[in-house]
Amino acid sequence: MQREEQNREKTVGEERISSYLEALSSHAPVPSGGGASALSASLAFSLLLMVGNLTLGKARYASYEERLKKRMKEWEEAREKSLSFAKEDEKAFIPLAKAYRMKKETEEEKRIYREEMEKCLYLASEVPFRLLLLCAEEAESVLELAREGSRLALSDVGIAASLLLAAIRGAELNVRVNTDLMKEESKKKEREEEVEVAMRACHFLEEAVEVVEEVILGRVERKRNC
């Protein structure tokens, strides 16, 4: 009972989950999709850690144990980083919002506005880009867990992979919504090319979901045939 009460107090950053969801539902500009993508990633890494803990110490998975321990350290760090990105994303929006409100009446004001917007748009793309890279770096480890982790929690690996796919695709959208407005072609092109490379990691996550579905659907089919 005490543990249940403690779990109800767990927070997203400094806020209770219920409070965060209320804020996310409001008309306020933040939190928004960037924070939701980061939260999706942190949930995914938490699920991966759960499956890892269920796998450790089992004789059946002994050959995977040392690699898994290394992966779990990575997932723990990734969970904390992705959660911090939710707050960083909100902070990155503030200068962009201020730039939108700048005066644009004289030619000088327009010049200053364009320069400030360019800088703020690039900075606003930075947090989702870092989230995208973080998720992409861990994508292959999810497929590894789907193949070698506990069969009892296989569906949780599939859910984690799906959450990471949502986080990656959300991060991609949040990068592109900013780079699309940039005028400096060299920076814009560089960032968009980096995104394209990182997005290739999606195939590991898609394959992880396929592995999970094949096993689970195979079990269902076998039961039907019994």
C-alpha positions in Angstrom: 0.0 0.0 0.0 2.8 2.4 0.9 4.5 1.7 -2.4 1.3 2.4 -4.3 1.1 5.8 -2.5 4.7 6.6 -3.4 4.1 5.7 -7.0 1.2 8.1 -7.2 3.6 10.9 -6.3 6.1 10.1 -9.1 6.7 13.1 -11.3 7.5 14.3 -14.8 10.3 16.6 -14.1 9.0 18.6 -11.1 5.3 17.9 -11.9 3.0 15.0 -11.1 2.0 13.1 -14.2 -1.6 14.2 -13.8 -0.5 17.8 -13.6 1.7 17.5 -16.6 -1.1 16.0 -18.7 -3.4 18.8 -17.6 -0.8 21.3 -18.8 -0.3 19.4 -22.0 -4.0 19.5 -22.7 -4.3 23.3 -22.2 -4.0 26.1 -24.8 -0.6 27.1 -23.4 2.3 26.9 -26.0 4.3 24.6 -23.6 4.4 21.8 -22.8 3.7 20.5 -26.3 4.7 17.8 -28.8 8.4 18.1 -28.1 7.9 17.4 -24.4 5.4 14.6 -25.2 8.0 13.0 -27.5 10.7 13.2 -24.8 8.2 11.6 -22.3 7.5 8.8 -24.8 11.2 8.1 -25.0 11.6 8.0 -21.2 8.7 5.6 -20.9 10.3 3.4 -23.5 13.6 3.3 -21.7 11.8 2.5 -18.4 10.1 -0.4 -20.0 13.4 -1.7 -21.4 14.9 -1.5 -18.0 11.9 -3.5 -16.6 12.4 -6.2 -19.1 16.1 -6.2 -18.4 15.5 -6.7 -14.7 13.2 -9.6 -15.5 15.9 -11.1 -17.7 18.9 -10.8 -15.4 19.8 -13.8 -13.2 17.9 -16.3 -15.3 20.0 -19.3 -16.5 18.2 -19.3 -19.8 19.6 -15.9 -20.7 23.1 -16.3 -19.1 24.9 -15.7 -22.4 23.2 -12.4 -22.8 23.7 -11.1 -19.2 26.9 -9.2 -19.5 25.8 -7.4 -22.6 22.5 -6.7 -21.0 24.0 -5.1 -18.0 25.9 -2.7 -20.3 22.8 -2.0 -22.2 20.8 -1.3 -19.0 23.3 1.3 -17.9 22.8 3.0 -21.3 19.0 2.8 -20.9 19.1 4.3 -17.5 21.2 7.3 -18.7 19.0 7.6 -21.8 15.9 7.7 -19.6 17.2 10.5 -17.5 18.4 12.4 -20.6 15.1 12.1 -22.4 13.2 13.2 -19.4 15.4 16.3 -19.1 14.8 17.1 -22.8 11.1 17.6 -21.9 12.0 20.6 -19.8 14.7 21.8 -22.2 12.3 21.8 -25.0 10.0 24.2 -23.1 13.0 26.5 -22.4 14.1 26.5 -26.0 10.6 27.7 -27.1 10.8 30.9 -25.0 13.4 32.9 -27.1 11.6 31.8 -30.3 8.3 33.1 -28.9 10.0 36.4 -28.1 11.5 36.6 -31.5 8.1 36.2 -33.1 6.9 39.3 -31.2 9.8 41.6 -32.3 9.1 44.8 -34.2 9.3 44.5 -38.0 8.4 48.0 -39.1 11.7 49.5 -40.4 14.2 47.8 -42.6 16.7 47.7 -39.7 14.1 46.1 -37.4 13.3 43.5 -40.2 17.0 42.7 -40.5 17.4 42.2 -36.8 14.2 40.1 -36.7 15.4 37.8 -39.5 18.8 37.3 -37.8 17.2 36.6 -34.4 14.6 34.2 -35.9 17.3 32.3 -37.8 19.2 31.8 -34.5 16.1 30.9 -32.5 14.8 28.4 -35.1 18.1 26.6 -35.1 18.2 26.5 -31.3 14.6 25.3 -31.2 15.6 22.4 -33.5 18.5 21.4 -31.2 16.6 19.6 -28.4 14.4 17.4 -30.6 17.5 16.7 -32.7 19.4 15.5 -29.6 16.4 13.4 -28.6 16.3 11.9 -32.1 20.0 11.0 -31.8 19.6 9.5 -28.4 16.7 7.2 -29.5 18.5 6.3 -32.7 21.6 5.3 -30.8 19.7 2.8 -28.6 17.4 1.4 -31.4 19.6 -1.6 -32.2 19.7 -2.6 -28.5 15.9 -2.8 -28.5 16.0 -5.4 -31.3 18.7 -7.3 -29.4 16.4 -7.4 -26.3 13.4 -8.6 -28.4 15.6 -11.5 -29.7 17.4 -12.4 -26.5 15.4 -11.0 -23.5 12.8 -12.6 -21.3 10.0 -14.2 -23.2 7.6 -13.5 -20.4 7.9 -9.7 -21.0 8.2 -9.8 -24.8 5.1 -7.6 -25.3 6.7 -4.9 -23.2 9.7 -4.8 -25.6 7.3 -4.3 -28.4 5.6 -1.5 -26.6 9.0 0.1 -25.8 9.9 -0.1 -29.5 6.6 1.4 -30.5 7.1 4.3 -27.9 10.6 4.9 -29.2 9.3 5.0 -32.8 6.8 7.6 -31.7 9.5 9.6 -29.9 11.8 9.5 -33.0 9.1 10.5 -35.4 7.9 13.2 -33.1 11.4 14.5 -32.7 11.9 14.5 -36.5 8.7 16.5 -36.9 9.8 19.0 -34.3 13.2 19.4 -36.0 11.7 19.9 -39.4 9.0 22.4 -38.4 11.8 24.7 -37.4 14.3 24.0 -40.1 11.6 24.5 -42.7 11.4 28.1 -41.7 15.1 28.7 -41.8 16.6 30.8 -44.6 20.2 29.9 -44.2 20.4 27.0 -46.6 23.7 25.6 -45.5 22.7 25.1 -41.8 19.2 24.0 -42.9 20.6 21.4 -45.3 23.2 20.1 -42.8 20.6 19.6 -40.0 18.1 17.9 -42.4 20.8 15.5 -43.7 21.7 14.6 -40.1 18.0 13.9 -39.4 17.8 11.6 -42.4 20.8 9.6 -41.3 19.4 9.2 -37.7 16.0 8.2 -39.0 17.6 5.1 -40.6 17.6 3.6 -37.1 13.8 3.2 -37.2 14.2 -0.1 -39.1 15.7 -1.7 -35.9 12.6 -0.7 -33.9 10.2 -1.8 -36.7 12.0 -5.1 -36.8 11.8 -5.4 -33.0 8.0 -5.0 -33.2 7.9 -7.6 -36.0 9.9 -10.1 -33.8 7.4 -9.5 -30.9 4.4 -9.9 -33.1 5.6 -13.0 -34.8 6.2 -14.7 -31.4 3.0 -13.6 -29.8 0.8 -14.2 -32.8 2.5 -17.6 -33.2 1.5 -18.4 -29.6 -2.1 -17.4 -30.3 -2.2 -19.5 -33.5 -0.8 -22.5 -31.6 -3.4 -22.2 -28.9 -6.2 -22.0 -31.6 -4.9 -25.2 -33.1 -4.8 -27.1 -29.8 
